[in-house]
Amino acid sequence: MSALPLTRSLALQVVLPRGCLVLGWLALNQWIRLPVPLAFVLMAADGLFLLWQARAFQLSADAHVRSTGAMMPVWGGYLVLLFAGFAALILWWDALLIARTVAEPAYAEQQRLKREAKYSLSVTEDGLVLVFDGEITFGLTKRLRQLAQDHPDIEQMELAGPGGLIAEARGAARVIRDQGWNTYADGLCASACTLLFAAGSRRSLGPAGQLGFHSYALQSGSVLPHIDIRKEQQKDRAFLVGQGVRADFASSIFDVPFSGLWIPQAGELLAGGVITD
């Protein structure tokens, strides 16, 4: 390796390329989370290049001392190399920490996980029963469709929960009805949960099963003029009647104040066509 003059070596072989690499590391650490193996490869490559820079400067420094005997510029170059080494170590460490950091899910994913935490949804080991327990939230319909696709042998959906979003319950009920699943409750299935129950091909209660009904209300402090509660109730009354529920029973549901909960006895449910077994 031929030695460049000391100042040119320091500028062209150390300062300029090292400055570009520092900027490159800063950009990577700011915008990209490198895979850990790739981070180690880049660190090793940069370390080898730093050794080459030190060797190139040392050759120029030796030639400079032999020709001039002046050590001050050489010591200045050593100081620059020392700072370059410290900067490289800091940037490598940052890259490694970022690479090993588990990335937080995006906002939309965080919201999805938050909603799904409000209920449990699982398929039994034999693949025949889908078990739901909890609040009906946005995204349930999509998950039911996916589970129906992934588990084509599902025959029954077991339900329990306090209700939730009517619009989402309607979508979930359509999935249940279209799949021809039976529905079963062995706990309290109340409010919007009863729409899912009514969507079953055959509908039955376990020993502890209860269905709870009441009328609708807006869960908002302000009035939403585009939503007519009475019309919304009529939509679901028509759905219930279409599923075999007696018209007078379906009408009685919406006579119950939203703040109350009507839990009919099994005999009333059977006579009203809500349960079939």
C-alpha positions in Angstrom: 0.0 0.0 0.0 1.5 3.3 -1.1 1.3 6.1 1.5 -0.5 9.3 0.7 0.7 12.6 2.2 -0.4 12.9 5.8 -3.1 15.6 5.3 -4.5 13.9 2.2 -4.6 10.5 4.0 -6.4 12.0 7.0 -8.9 13.8 4.7 -9.5 11.2 2.0 -8.9 7.9 3.9 -10.3 8.8 7.3 -12.4 11.9 7.7 -14.4 11.8 4.5 -15.3 8.1 4.3 -15.9 7.9 8.1 -18.2 10.9 7.9 -20.2 9.2 5.2 -20.4 6.0 7.3 -21.5 7.9 10.4 -24.3 9.5 8.4 -25.3 6.1 7.0 -25.4 4.6 10.5 -27.5 7.5 11.8 -29.9 7.0 9.0 -30.2 3.3 9.5 -30.7 3.7 13.3 -33.4 6.4 12.7 -35.5 4.7 10.0 -34.7 0.9 9.9 -34.8 -1.9 12.5 -32.1 -4.2 11.2 -32.4 -7.9 11.7 -29.8 -8.9 14.4 -27.7 -11.1 12.0 -27.5 -8.2 9.4 -26.6 -5.7 12.2 -23.6 -7.9 13.2 -22.5 -8.3 9.6 -22.5 -4.5 9.0 -20.7 -3.9 12.3 -18.0 -6.4 11.4 -17.6 -4.9 7.9 -17.4 -1.4 9.4 -14.9 -2.6 12.0 -12.6 -4.0 9.3 -12.9 -0.8 7.3 -12.0 1.2 10.4 -8.9 -1.0 10.8 -8.0 -0.4 7.2 -8.3 3.4 7.7 -6.1 3.2 10.8 -3.5 1.2 8.8 -3.6 3.6 5.8 -3.1 6.6 8.1 -0.3 4.9 10.0 1.6 4.4 6.7 1.2 8.0 5.9 2.2 9.0 9.5 5.4 6.9 9.3 6.3 8.5 6.0 5.6 11.9 7.4 7.8 11.4 10.5 10.7 10.0 8.4 10.6 13.0 6.1 9.8 15.9 8.5 10.3 14.5 12.0 7.1 16.5 13.1 4.8 14.5 15.4 2.1 17.1 16.1 0.1 16.4 12.9 0.4 12.7 13.5 -1.0 13.0 17.1 -3.8 15.1 15.7 -4.6 12.3 13.2 -4.5 9.7 16.0 -7.0 11.8 18.0 -9.3 11.9 14.9 -9.1 8.0 14.7 -9.8 7.7 18.4 -13.0 9.8 18.1 -14.0 7.8 14.9 -13.6 4.6 16.9 -15.7 5.9 19.8 -18.4 7.1 17.4 -18.4 3.8 15.6 -18.9 1.9 18.9 -21.8 4.1 19.9 -23.5 3.8 16.6 -23.0 0.0 16.5 -24.4 -0.3 20.0 -27.5 1.8 19.1 -28.1 -0.4 16.0 -27.8 -3.5 18.1 -30.2 -2.2 20.7 -32.7 -1.2 18.0 -32.3 -4.6 16.3 -33.1 -6.4 19.5 -36.0 -4.2 20.4 -39.4 -5.8 19.8 -41.3 -3.5 17.6 -44.6 -2.2 18.9 -47.6 -3.0 16.8 -49.0 -0.3 14.6 -51.9 1.8 16.0 -54.5 -0.2 14.0 -53.1 -3.5 15.3 -53.1 -2.1 18.9 -56.7 -1.2 18.5 -57.6 -4.6 17.1 -55.8 -6.4 20.0 -57.6 -4.1 22.5 -61.0 -5.0 21.0 -60.2 -8.7 20.9 -59.2 -8.6 24.5 -62.9 -8.0 25.4 -63.9 -11.5 24.4 -62.6 -15.0 24.0 -63.2 -17.0 20.8 -61.9 -20.5 20.3 -62.6 -23.8 18.6 -62.8 -27.0 20.5 -60.2 -29.7 19.8 -62.6 -31.8 17.8 -63.2 -28.8 15.5 -67.0 -29.0 15.9 -67.8 -26.2 18.4 -66.9 -22.5 18.4 -67.0 -21.0 21.8 -67.6 -17.2 22.3 -67.6 -15.4 25.7 -67.5 -11.7 26.2 -68.4 -8.4 24.6 -69.4 -8.1 20.9 -67.0 -5.5 19.4 -65.8 -4.4 15.9 -64.0 -7.1 14.1 -66.0 -10.1 15.4 -67.7 -10.7 12.1 -64.4 -10.8 10.2 -63.0 -13.3 12.7 -66.0 -15.5 12.4 -65.8 -15.6 8.7 -62.1 -16.5 8.9 -62.8 -19.3 11.5 -65.6 -20.7 9.3 -63.1 -20.9 6.5 -60.3 -22.4 8.6 -62.6 -24.9 10.4 -65.2 -26.1 7.9 -66.5 -28.8 10.3 -67.9 -26.4 12.9 -71.5 -27.3 13.7 -72.3 -25.3 16.8 -71.5 -22.0 18.5 -71.6 -21.7 22.2 -72.5 -18.2 23.4 -72.2 -16.1 26.6 -71.8 -12.4 27.1 -73.4 -9.1 28.1 -74.0 -8.0 24.5 -72.2 -5.1 22.7 -72.5 -3.4 19.3 -75.7 -4.1 17.5 -74.3 -3.5 14.1 -71.5 -6.0 14.6 -73.9 -8.5 16.2 -75.9 -8.3 13.0 -72.9 -9.2 10.9 -71.9 -12.0 13.2 -75.5 -13.3 13.1 -75.5 -13.4 9.3 -72.3 -15.5 9.4 -73.9 -18.0 11.9 -77.1 -18.2 9.8 -75.3 -18.6 6.5 -73.0 -21.3 7.9 -76.0 -23.2 9.3 -74.5 -23.4 12.8 -76.5 -24.4 15.8 -76.4 -22.1 18.8 -76.2 -23.0 22.5 -76.0 -21.0 25.7 -75.0 -22.3 29.1 -74.6 -19.0 30.8 -76.1 -15.5 30.3 -76.4 -14.4 26.7 -77.9 -10.9 26.9 -78.7 -7.9 24.7 -76.9 -8.1 21.3 -75.7 -11.6 22.1 -79.3 -12.8 21.7 -79.1 -11.9 18.0 -76.3 -14.3 17.6 -78.2 -16.9 19.4 -81.3 -16.4 17.3 -79.3 -16.9 14.1 -78.8 -20.6 15.0 -80.3 -23.3 12.9 -81.2 -25.2 16.1 -81.1 -23.3 19.4 -80.8 -24.7 22.9 -79.9 -23.8 26.5 -77.7 -25.6 28.9 -78.6 -26.1 32.6 -77.4 -22.6 33.4 -78.4 -21.0 30.2 -80.3 -17.7 30.2 -81.2 -15.2 27.5 -81.6 -11.6 28.5 -83.5 -9.0 26.4 -84.1 -5.3 26.4 -84.8 -2.4 24.0 -82.0 -0.3 22.4 -80.4 3.0 23.3 -77.6 5.1 22.0 -74.4 4.9 24.0 -73.6 8.5 23.4 -74.2 11.7 25.3 -75.3 13.5 22.1 -78.2 12.9 19.8 -77.5 11.3 16.5 -80.3 12.3 14.1 -79.4 9.8 11.4 -80.1 6.9 13.8 -83.7 6.0 14.4 -83.8 3.6 17.4 -87.3 2.5 16.5 -86.4 1.6 13.0 -83.3 -0.2 14.2 -85.4 -2.3 16.5 -87.8 -3.1 13.7 -85.0 -4.4 11.6 -84.0 -6.9 14.3 -87.6 -7.8 15.1 -88.0 -8.8 11.4 -84.8 -10.8 11.7 -86.1 -12.6 14.8 -89.4 -13.4 13.1 -87.6 -14.6 10.1 -85.7 -17.0 12.3 -88.9 -18.5 13.7 -89.5 -16.4 16.7 -93.1 -15.6 17.3 -94.1 -12.0 16.4 -95.6 -11.2 19.7 -92.5 -12.4 21.6 -90.2 -10.4 19.3 -92.4 -7.3 20.0 -92.3 -7.9 23.8 -88.5 -7.7 23.7 -88.5 -4.0 22.7 -91.1 -3.1 25.4 -88.4 -3.7 28.0 -86.5 -0.5 29.0 -82.9 -0.4 28.1 -82.0 -0.1 31.7 -83.8 -3.3 32.5 -83.3 -7.0 31.5 -86.0 -9.5 30.7 -84.9 -13.1 31.3 -87.7 -15.4 30.2 -88.0 -18.9 31.6 -87.2 -21.8 29.3 -90.9 -22.6 28.7 -91.5 -19.0 27.5 -88.5 -19.2 25.2 -89.7 -22.5 23.7 -93.3 -21.3 23.3 -92.0 -18.0 21.8 -89.9 -19.9 19.2 -86.6 -18.6 20.5 -85.2 -22.0 21.5 -86.0 -25.0 19.3 -84.9 -27.8 21.7 
